[in-house]
Amino acid sequence: EQCQAAGLETPVTQRQCNMDTCPSFQWVIAGEWESCSAACGTGIQSRTVLCVSRPSGAVVSPKACPVSSRPTSLQRCNTNPCNTSHWRTDDWSRCSELCGDGLRRRNVSCVLGTETMSDQQCTAAPKPTTSEACMLGPCEKMSWRVGDWSQCSAACGDGSMERQVICWSSVNGVVDSAQCQSLGSPP
């Protein structure tokens, strides 16, 4: 009051600053969808999505824009089935034999998308084989192997002759004679 009475104005205690509009950030789609990555059978296409500052329009870090409102930048395209038929092969079956020569099989189908067609519709490539030879290992065959009889131990009376007898495996060679018991006595 004394200052006012002396004719002095009250100094300014507040003033405006940073008069520019506060920036806001928003997502902007910066281009059209790119061409699809596949002509059929489902591809992917992309477009550029940027985070920009308003009102300047400057591109800023995507972290500045809200994730929840981000437009999609990838989408599926050309989800229609391809119009070319091809061979679909199933897995091979087990070998028909546990040992020795056997055969394994598989199904081979001509397909167009998810639909099974006649074999005549798949002319672009030869039909894969539906069976092939297989062998899990040689079959083990057991047999008695016998040597020649020795000379008789006596010229007359009670004599005896001996010979060597072994049990033979086609896989392992000489084995314990117990493994040949199912064959009966050697000849």
VENRAGI-V223804 format. One record per run of one state. SS is the DSSP state (~ for helix, > for strand, _ for the rest). FROM is the first residue (numbers start at 1). TO is the last residue. Records with the same first field share a line. If there is no record, write none. Layout:
SS = FROM-TO / FROM-TO
This chain:
_ = 1-1 / 6-23 / 30-42 / 47-48 / 55-58 / 61-61 / 65-66 / 70-73 / 78-85 / 90-100 / 106-107 / 113-114 / 118-118 / 122-130 / 136-141 / 147-164 / 170-172 / 176-176 / 184-187
~ = 2-5 / 62-64 / 67-69 / 119-121 / 177-183
> = 24-29 / 43-46 / 49-54 / 59-60 / 74-77 / 86-89 / 101-105 / 108-112 / 115-117 / 131-135 / 142-146 / 165-169 / 173-175
